[in-house]
Amino acid sequence: MHRGLEVGIHLRPGLPEENFVAQALGNLAAFRLATRRRERLEWQVLRVEGSGGSHHYRLVLRHPDRLLDVGFRAEFEAILADLSNESVDQLRGRLAAAEKDGLRLVPLRHVREEVDFWRDDFWTYLGGPSGFGRPGSFP
């Protein structure tokens, strides 16, 4: 399997229907890029649940047969930026039109993000298990 692209979908706090908006943005951006490039792409739209009820959205995208080229990210981010100016009703209309054009809507997937407290910046700051950046520097 080839590594793909992972992009955060950042929404305004308090946005109504945020799950729909994230799902629509992810699907429309990926479909538009696949259509523009005339390539088959695979993607998932994720709602990542963190601790304390927090969440964020991510889109993971890949080409099933090859690595992504250098310009892929920039082209994709331009498409996503263009779509981000749409209202919820405009996104609904674009999504309906894209489905008529062949978009197979990928449902929003809910996942949990588990924090590995042993691999965070706190330990790096302290220098890891050996002290301040040097093996054996703890007394």
C-alpha positions in Angstrom: 0.0 0.0 0.0 1.3 3.5 -0.9 1.4 6.2 1.6 -1.0 9.0 0.8 -1.9 12.5 2.0 -3.4 13.4 5.3 -5.1 16.8 5.6 -6.9 18.4 8.5 -10.3 19.9 7.9 -10.6 22.9 10.2 -14.1 24.1 10.9 -15.4 27.2 12.7 -16.4 26.4 16.3 -20.1 26.2 16.7 -20.7 25.5 13.0 -24.2 23.9 12.5 -24.1 20.5 10.9 -20.4 20.2 11.3 -20.3 16.4 10.6 -22.1 17.0 7.3 -19.9 19.9 6.4 -16.7 17.9 7.1 -18.0 14.9 5.1 -19.1 17.1 2.2 -15.8 19.0 2.1 -13.7 15.9 2.2 -15.8 14.0 -0.4 -16.1 17.0 -2.8 -12.4 17.9 -2.7 -11.2 14.4 -3.2 -13.8 13.7 -6.0 -12.9 17.1 -7.7 -9.2 16.3 -7.6 -9.7 12.8 -9.0 -11.9 14.1 -11.8 -9.5 16.9 -12.6 -6.5 14.6 -12.7 -8.5 11.7 -14.4 -7.1 9.4 -11.7 -8.7 6.8 -9.4 -8.2 8.0 -5.8 -9.3 6.5 -2.5 -10.2 8.5 0.6 -11.7 8.5 4.0 -13.2 11.4 6.0 -12.5 10.9 9.7 -14.0 12.5 12.9 -11.2 11.9 15.3 -12.4 11.9 19.0 -9.9 12.9 21.6 -10.0 13.0 25.3 -12.5 15.2 27.1 -15.0 15.2 24.3 -12.8 17.2 21.9 -12.7 16.2 18.2 -11.3 17.3 14.9 -11.7 16.1 11.3 -9.1 14.6 8.9 -9.2 13.5 5.3 -6.8 10.8 4.2 -6.3 10.3 0.5 -4.2 8.0 -1.6 -3.7 6.6 -5.1 -4.2 2.9 -4.9 -1.5 2.1 -7.5 1.3 4.6 -7.0 2.9 7.3 -4.9 1.5 10.7 -5.1 3.4 13.3 -7.1 4.9 16.5 -5.7 2.2 18.9 -6.8 -0.6 16.8 -5.4 -0.9 18.4 -2.0 -0.8 22.0 -3.4 -3.5 21.2 -5.9 -5.7 19.5 -3.3 -5.3 22.3 -0.8 -6.4 24.8 -3.4 -9.5 22.8 -4.1 -10.3 22.5 -0.4 -9.8 26.2 0.1 -12.1 27.0 -2.7 -14.8 24.8 -1.3 -14.4 26.2 2.2 -16.2 29.4 1.2 -19.4 27.6 0.5 -22.5 27.7 2.7 -24.1 24.5 4.0 -26.9 24.8 1.4 -24.3 25.3 -1.4 -22.4 22.3 -0.2 -25.6 20.2 -0.4 -26.1 21.3 -3.9 -22.6 20.6 -5.0 -22.7 17.2 -3.3 -26.0 16.3 -5.1 -24.5 17.4 -8.4 -21.3 15.4 -7.8 -23.3 12.3 -6.9 -25.0 12.6 -10.3 -21.6 12.9 -11.9 -20.4 9.6 -10.3 -19.3 10.5 -6.8 -19.7 7.5 -4.4 -20.2 9.3 -1.1 -17.8 8.0 1.5 -19.5 8.1 4.9 -17.9 10.0 7.9 -15.9 7.5 10.0 -15.6 8.0 13.7 -12.2 7.0 15.3 -10.6 7.5 18.7 -7.2 9.1 19.1 -5.3 7.5 21.8 -2.5 9.7 23.2 0.8 7.9 23.9 2.0 9.9 27.0 5.3 8.1 26.8 6.1 9.5 23.4 5.1 13.2 23.8 7.1 16.4 24.0 7.2 16.4 27.8 9.7 13.5 27.7 11.7 15.0 24.9 12.0 18.2 26.9 13.3 16.3 29.8 15.7 14.4 27.6 14.0 11.1 27.5 14.5 8.4 30.1 18.2 9.2 30.4 17.9 12.8 31.5 18.7 16.0 29.8 19.6 14.7 26.4 22.6 12.6 27.4 22.6 8.9 28.3 23.4 8.4 31.9 23.0 12.1 33.0 20.6 11.3 35.8 22.4 11.2 39.1 
